């Protein structure tokens, strides 16, 4: 679990990006229902911001931990952005 490796590094250097999905959902009960495993500690989840910089630049800019969307959401979000801008 990535969330087990993150605590020593949070706030001590560059911004961290979690690709594992451990911090994508802010509600531990929802995470456990969807992923079928124990959620990350709440103190880690609360420091994370879900999203891509293209969609959530302001929040991502200040967060110490970014919960990166999975490959399908990323493809959909990046594909829709030019359409929405027009």
Backbone torsions as a table, in degrees:
resi	resn	phi	psi	omega
1	UNK	NA	124.3	180.0
2	UNK	-58.0	-37.8	-177.0
3	UNK	-60.7	-20.6	176.9
4	UNK	-77.5	-25.0	-178.5
5	UNK	-91.0	-20.8	-173.0
6	UNK	-73.3	-40.6	-170.7
7	UNK	-46.8	-44.2	-178.5
8	UNK	-66.3	-19.0	-175.2
9	UNK	-100.5	-17.2	-177.1
10	UNK	-62.7	126.3	177.0
11	UNK	76.0	10.0	-176.6
12	UNK	-113.4	13.7	-178.4
13	UNK	172.7	-138.2	-177.6
14	UNK	-66.5	160.6	176.6
15	UNK	-60.8	140.4	179.7
16	UNK	-101.1	144.4	177.3
17	UNK	-122.2	120.0	179.8
18	UNK	-93.2	113.4	178.4
19	UNK	-93.8	-5.8	-173.0
20	UNK	-79.1	-24.0	-175.2
21	UNK	97.7	-3.8	-177.0
22	UNK	-61.6	-26.2	-174.6
23	UNK	-117.7	14.8	-176.3
24	UNK	-71.2	-32.9	-178.6
25	UNK	-108.0	130.9	-177.5
26	UNK	-77.1	-17.8	-179.3
27	UNK	-101.6	112.0	-178.4
28	UNK	-55.7	-36.5	-179.9
29	UNK	-65.3	-40.1	177.6
30	UNK	-65.4	-42.4	178.2
31	UNK	-58.1	-48.1	-177.6
32	UNK	-64.6	-35.7	178.5
33	UNK	-68.0	-42.3	-176.6
34	UNK	-79.6	-41.0	-174.1
35	UNK	-95.4	-15.6	177.1
36	UNK	70.2	25.7	176.7
37	UNK	-148.2	167.9	-177.6
38	UNK	-63.1	138.2	179.8
39	UNK	-75.7	161.3	174.7
40	UNK	-64.7	158.1	176.1
41	UNK	-58.2	142.5	-176.1
42	UNK	-57.6	-35.8	-179.4
43	UNK	-64.7	-26.6	175.5
44	UNK	-80.2	-44.9	179.7
45	UNK	-58.0	-41.6	-177.3
46	UNK	-67.3	-20.6	178.1
47	UNK	-88.2	-7.9	-175.3
48	UNK	-95.1	153.3	174.0
49	UNK	-126.3	129.1	179.2
50	UNK	-84.5	133.0	170.9
51	UNK	142.2	172.8	176.3
52	UNK	-100.9	149.9	-180.0
53	UNK	-61.5	-31.3	-180.0
54	UNK	-64.1	-26.1	-176.6
55	UNK	-107.1	-28.6	-170.4
56	UNK	-137.5	45.0	-170.7
57	UNK	-57.3	-44.9	-175.5
58	UNK	-63.9	-47.4	179.7
59	UNK	-68.9	-38.5	179.2
60	UNK	-64.9	-36.4	-177.9
61	UNK	-58.0	-37.5	-174.2
62	UNK	-100.8	-7.9	-177.9
63	UNK	-81.0	139.7	176.3
64	UNK	-76.4	-18.4	-176.3
65	UNK	-138.5	127.6	177.8
66	UNK	-108.2	126.1	174.6
67	UNK	-91.0	99.8	-175.4
68	UNK	-71.7	135.5	175.9
69	UNK	-63.1	160.2	176.6
70	UNK	-70.5	179.2	-174.7
71	UNK	-66.3	-41.0	179.7
72	UNK	-67.3	-48.1	176.9
73	UNK	-60.8	-38.0	179.2
74	UNK	-62.2	-45.6	179.7
75	UNK	-61.6	-43.0	-179.8
76	UNK	-67.8	-47.0	-178.3
77	UNK	-62.1	-44.8	-179.4
78	UNK	-69.7	-30.3	177.9
79	UNK	-72.3	-34.9	-177.6
80	UNK	-78.8	-25.1	-174.0
81	UNK	-56.9	-48.5	178.8
82	UNK	-61.3	-37.3	178.3
83	UNK	-63.2	-45.6	-179.8
84	UNK	-67.3	-32.0	178.6
85	UNK	-69.5	-27.7	178.1
86	UNK	-80.4	NA	NA
